[in-house]
Amino acid sequence: MADTGAQVLLRGLIDDAGLFPPTALPMVQAVERHRSDRIVSHPMLSHRLVCPASRWGELVARLDGDQRVDVGLVLDTDAGAAGTLPDSDPRVRVARYETRARPDDLRLVADLFRSGDIGGAGRVVYFELDRDPGWLDAVDILSGARPLGAKLRCGGTRPDHFPSAREAGAFITACVERDVPFIATAGLHRGVGRADPATGAAHYGYLNLLLATAAVVQGRHDAVVPALTSTDARGLACAAAGLDPATAARTRELLVGYASCSTGDPVRDAAALGLLGSWEV
């Protein structure tokens, strides 16, 4: 049976960021949870474990026998996207890298990918963009340089860690219009946006981001900010369920996925909203 539009939106959406706050699991627990998730193999999970490069040794040490894991490697050391990377291990496949880069360095790397000089390496890298003046110029730099992409941080421990709906909407619009794939992280483990009582900031839900991206794909630019700010769970669910599979597929070509410290909450939310269809247990 072919996936529904909602299932196309949700398939393989969630990366496992259990090592990161607020969950911040010890490595042994993170590996065990990830192993259990792979056994259950829910379609919403990407089965990529997001791991800091600084903890690579811990990860390898906790793998049992021939246990294998796909990793999104966050370059939190001085390695850099093209620098010295952790020693390889046959049990670990680095599916992609995540890092920060100064505009000049980003321009150099993107030019090399576009020219084909390093594109053959097949290295997928997502660059986290700081929301400084002119920050969306980086999206222009990344245009035409697939598999390079952008990364949007959607939350944190302080209100200023949260992009406004206009900032998030401008980022999404820029990526869609320039065909730049992107990922998101922080504060997105629920399906629908909500207020954070600890910081007073508004969290986005993963449905908010998906539907905002779909709105740009459809050319409905005036619907982007409303999609991001909506807390109408039923309305968002109906909009997701009503997307045609082709629009949903294009949406996911652009919004590749997001990192969630919880791998259970997103699935439970989708189930409660009636979006899982044939995936229901």
N, C-alpha and C positions, 0 to 999 in steps of 0.2 A: 504494500500500500504506500502510495506517495505521501510525503510529508505535507501537512497543512501549512498555510502561510505562517501561523504561529510557531509550528515546529521548526520550520526553516529558520525563523528568527532565533530560536532558542538552542538549536543543536550545537553542541560543542562550545557554548558561550563562555563557560566559567572556568577560569584558571584557579588552581589551588594555591592561595597565598596564606596558608595557615601559619607559616613561619613569621609573619609580620603582625604588628599590632593592629587591632587590640587583642586578637587571639594569642599571637606570639607563642605558638606551641613549641615545646622542646623538640629537638630534632627527632628523637626516638618516637615521640607521639605523632609528629607530622608525617613521618615515613609510614607509620602504622595506619594512620587515617587514610593516607593516600593509597596504600595497598588495599585497604578495605573498599575504598571508592572504586578502584579499578576492578575489583571482583564484582561489585554490584553493577558497575558500568552503566550508570544512568546517562541517557543521551544528552542531557544538558551540560555534562562535565566534559572538559577538553582533555582531562587526564594529563595536563601539564602541571608540574610542581614549580612554583616560582621560588627561586632560591638565590640568595645573595652570593656573589662570587667568594666573599670572605668566609662563607660557611661550606664551601665545596668539600673540603676535607671531612667535615662532620657528616655530610650527606653520604659520601662514599663509604665511610666507616660504618654507617648504620644499615647499609643494604645487605640483605641476606643472600648468600650464594649467588645464584644467577638472576636475582631480582633485577628487573630493568625499570627505568624511569625516564620519562621525557621531561625536560627542564626548560623553563624560561629563566635564563641566567641574568640577574641584575648585577651590573658591573659597579659595585659599590666601593671598589678599590681604585688604585691608580692605573689599572690595566688599560681601560679605554676600549673602544670597540675594535680597534685594530692593534692593540698592544698585546702584552703577555697574558695569556689566559690560563686557567687552571689545567693541570695535567689531565689528559683524557683518561676515561675509564670506559671499557666496552659496554658496561651496563647502563651508562648514562648517555642519552642522546640530547644534545643541546638543540632544542627546536628553534630558539631565537634568543637574542640578546636585548637587554634593555639598559640604556645609559643616558647620560646627559652629555651635551656637547656645546661648545661655544659656536656662535654663528660662523666664524671663519673656518673652524674645523669641520663643521657640518657641511659647509659649502664644498670643501675639498673632498670629503667622503662621497657626497652626492655626485659630484662631477666624475669621480672615478667609477662609480656604479653606472652612470649614464654612458660613459665612454666604453664600458665593457672591460676596463683594465682589472677590476676586482670582482665584477659581477659573477664570474664563473665560480667563485668560492661558494655561492649559494647561502651566504650569511645573511639571515634575516635580523635586522636591527631596528628597534623602536627607540626614538629619541624623545625623552621627556622635555617638554618645553616650559620654561619659566615664564610666568605671565608678566613680563617686563614690557615697557613701551615698544611697540613694533614686533611683539612676539610672534605674530602670525606670519611675518616675513619668512620664518623658518619653514612654514608649509609650502611657500613658493619654492624655496630651495629644494625641498624634497620631491616636488612634482616631477614625474617622469623618472624617478630613481628607485622604483620597486626593485627588490623587496624591502627597501628602507621605508620606514613609516614614522608616525608621530605617536606620542603618548600624552594623555591628559590626566593630570591628578585632580580628583574630584572631591577630596576631603583631607582631613587631618585632625590635629588636636586643637587648632585655633580657628576662629571664624575666617581669618584671612587665607587659610589653606583652601577654602572652598571657592571655586570660580563662580561668579554670578551667572545667572541664566543667560544674560547677553554675552558674557565672555565664553561660556561653554557653547552657546549657539553659534557664535562667530567662528570658534574653532571647528566645530562640526561642519559648518557650511563651507569653510575654506578647504577642509580635507575632501569633502564630497566633490566640490567643484573642480578641484585639482587632481582628483583621482589618487589621493594619498591615503593608504590604509592607516588605521589608528587603533590603539587600544586605550583602555581606561583603567584607573586604579583608585582605591581608597573610598570607603564609605558607600559602596554600591551593592552590599550583600542582600538588600531587600528589593522586591520588585517595584515598589512604588515610593516616590519621594515622601519625606517626613522631616519633621523638625528634630534636631538633636538637643535634648534637654541639657546636656553637659556643656555644649559650646554656644547654643542658641542659633547655630547655623542650620540651613536647610540642606539635607542630604538629597541627592538624586537617587532614584531607583533605576534599575537596569532597563525597565520598560520605558522610562522617561528618555533615556539616551537612545534606545533603539528606535522609538517612534519619532524623536527629533531628527535622527539620521534619515529615517524613511521619508519624513516630510521634505527634506532637501532633495532626496532622490526623486521624489514626485514633483518637484518644483513648487512646493507649497511653503515658501519661505516665511510667510506670516504665521505659520503654524509651529515654527521651531521653538520659540520661547514658551508659548502656551504648553507645548508637549513637555518641556523640561520642568515647568513649574506646577504641573497638574498633580494633585493628590487624590484624584478621583479614580480609585482602584478599578471600579467597574467600567468606567469610561475608557481607561487605558487598556484594560483587558479586551474590551470589545473592539477597540481600534487595532490591537495586535491580531486578534482573531480574524478581523476583516481584511487584512493585507493579503494581496495575491502572492503566490509563491515567487514569482519573478521579481517583484519589488522587494520582498523579504530577502531573496538571495543577493540582490545587489546591495541591499543594506548591510548584509553580513560580509560581503566582499570588502566593504569599507570599515565598518565597525567589526573588527576581527574577533574581539572578545574583551573580557575584563577580569581583573584579579579580585577574588573575594576571599576574605579570611575564613568565612564559613562556606562549606560546600553543601550544607544541608538547608539553610534558610532560603536560598534562592529557589531551590527545587520545591520546597514546601509552599512558598508563595505562589509559584506558577501553578501548582496543583490546586491551591485554594481558589485561584482565579479561573480555573477551568481551562487552562491553556495546554495541558499535556496531551489531551486526546488519547490516542492509542498507547501512549507511554505510561498511562496510569497503571499502577501495580494492582 
